[in-house]
């Protein structure tokens, strides 16, 4: 599946659309600022797959600060059978930048 850009994510969050949403940053980063996603740090992902099992065949958006860690998360999840994983291009930094323009 194609990755998702901040504009599309923002519109979908505003419409309260249903999709899996995971923030793979560390807890302290999540506490500082988050978009309301489930927080599973990248290092914990292999141990917490059961928390997102329901999204194996549904859309699952992953994000981090800039898009690098979530890209790794996407690749890992795909090896575990998650078929519709999308990485947020530019991460939360790009999302907040978009909001600043609004």
Residue pairs with C-beta under 8 A, 6 or more apart in sequence:
1 59
1 83
1 84
1 85
1 86
2 86
3 74
3 86
3 87
3 88
3 89
4 61
4 86
4 87
4 88
4 89
5 88
5 89
5 90
6 88
6 89
6 90
6 94
6 95
6 97
6 98
7 98
9 61
9 88
9 95
10 95
10 98
10 99
12 19
13 35
13 36
19 55
19 58
19 59
19 60
19 61
20 38
20 52
20 54
20 55
20 58
20 59
20 60
20 61
21 35
21 36
21 37
21 38
21 60
21 61
21 63
22 37
22 38
22 39
22 40
22 52
22 60
22 61
22 62
22 63
22 73
23 30
23 34
23 35
23 37
23 38
23 39
23 40
23 62
23 63
23 64
23 92
24 40
24 41
24 42
24 45
24 62
24 63
24 64
24 69
24 70
24 73
25 39
25 41
25 42
25 64
25 65
25 69
25 92
26 41
27 39
27 41
29 65
30 39
33 92
33 96
34 92
35 63
35 92
35 95
37 61
37 63
38 51
38 52
40 48
40 51
40 52
42 64
42 69
42 72
42 73
45 73
45 76
45 77
46 76
49 80
52 60
52 82
55 82
55 84
56 81
56 82
56 83
57 83
57 84
58 84
59 84
59 86
60 77
60 82
60 84
60 85
60 86
61 85
61 86
61 87
61 88
62 70
62 73
62 74
62 77
62 85
62 86
62 87
62 88
63 70
63 87
63 88
63 91
63 92
63 95
64 70
64 73
64 88
64 91
64 92
65 91
65 92
65 93
66 90
66 91
66 93
66 94
67 87
67 88
67 89
67 90
67 91
67 94
68 91
70 87
70 88
70 91
71 87
73 85
73 87
74 85
74 86
74 87
77 85
78 85
88 94
88 95
90 97
